[in-house]
Amino acid sequence: MTLKFTKMHGISNDYIYISTFDQNVKDPEALSIRLSDRRTGIGGDGIILVCPSDTADAKMRIFNADGSEAKMCGNGIRCVGKFVYDKGLVPPDKTVITIDTLSGVKTLDLTVEDGKVKTAKVDMGAAILKPADIPAVYKCDTMINAPLDVDGKVWNVTAVSMGNPHCVTFVDDADSLDLEKIGPSFENHPAFPDRVNTEFVKVIDDRTLQMRVWERGSGETWACGTGACATAVAAVENGYCKKGEDITVHLRGGDLTIRYTDDTVYMTGPAETVFEGKIEVN
């Protein structure tokens, strides 16, 4: 069987996008493992299926490079918005669209230039701080600046869900950390029963943060949209930044603008198409 695909990225968080509007995908878990390989496949952090929806303009399903299904991806949803608009799955005058995810329906405000989407502002929904809903095993109402023993070293962490679980820790120097060594220990820590994405964050000033991320199922990636949102929320909750103001988050792949309000979290950033192609699959 031949599958058409589009390789896209949001600040270097790259996925392989496959429409199910006009083709069928069997066993997306195994397909993601195969296609994500950067030597024997197409290469990416996973695959994202763009599907019809009864409740939104389209639905997205996200599969990590290890085949596990994720609930939400901030960089991925911006690319889904571009995919849907650029391929004419919505009318050309419709620049506010909705995408159904496992974390609910999200609204995107698209910026279009020369008939193509350049950037998208996403209403990511309210940040979740209650440990049981993240989920995280913690006895207090919130897990903010809480000590966590990881392989014998105590880190102060803040747990946030943006539709998927995040563990944010503030450090003096994010660049020098050996994420290949410490990332898996955070990801599989017993405090996070569904595993966890971990952000290592340096505060530049009250409007600027630098972040590296270890994503569950993918390892270190150059960017994570939900992680940037969780990082901004954690920075506000820890007193480093202010609620209701734009916060620039520097990631290895580029910058995102995050605004954390009483009601929701907004994320703004680019979406880019790399190339399109066809691949034979069993």
Steps between C-alpha positions, in 0.01 A plus 500: 500500500621849415451780755527869422668706773617851578809564711443811716655664803426763762833650611673167418247279681448287188228250422377306199143610419262257334143581399230242562245709311593306186708202616501233771772443756539157657690454826615861552712397799723273291492748211631777723791287620593416142461842342656698786838330463743759364712240320254244366178703492393854417626635832306691764387522860198289404199502269185710517181384333269774371152351514138601439307616807133532589572778751778708339659586166737205544632257759864427581646176634862511616733201519846539647813349349464200733143436382324630812201729442513851646202714591629836383791670321522878484742520208314220324160667522632816334621285211163323486339844466734580211437158342123542516505855363770464235342185356157660472326289764341825624384800292773758419322771701491285815804594707359403839469122509446223753699178545374205704763334724502245781527806727188661355421736214757778453449829313771635268529853363700471177722768346495456121742650247472438124241231558710299746501485879813651657418504871220392730375612839354208692264513796654208689240497778544538873813377671439211740684518832311242707738202537233230459397649164855532359548217616763527771531326835516782754321562827443879469249697288770605254849376421681835478872528581479156658811292578536187285774242547626384160778242519618635835496869403222729623345732240231760567222440249162639399245265345260633236270336249429667167304198381810290566715484814801728551764528770678839496824564687693828509877479460795739480633349176279295271762459227744296708249234612542143372137438408577160349605389847244672724202528266386135519511509881262797504279350228452174688496636856238327720355841592359513144298183430445583130864605454579869459652763271774692680607861439834634624467878512730796551334834586647782289268773629133543593390468135761260362577134570741247348385139489620152411254213497505124542177363350352170607517259210733716289800602714645849468326700230585846374162638596180417687200732483312359799832500685551869427149566632567295814830682547334843483231387746764365738701823472196705596404266784855520636509880478750534215254645247164679508159363407330663200825610332673360193791273591760404240624145536830425323521137388775333302286514186375858538274725706140478615288773659288386794237692696357345819171648615245413768293314240739347248848482349571646156789381284618678184761370258584400141408192297699388197475239225829325420404267215229265376529146372369146474620186676424131461374337821380148577 
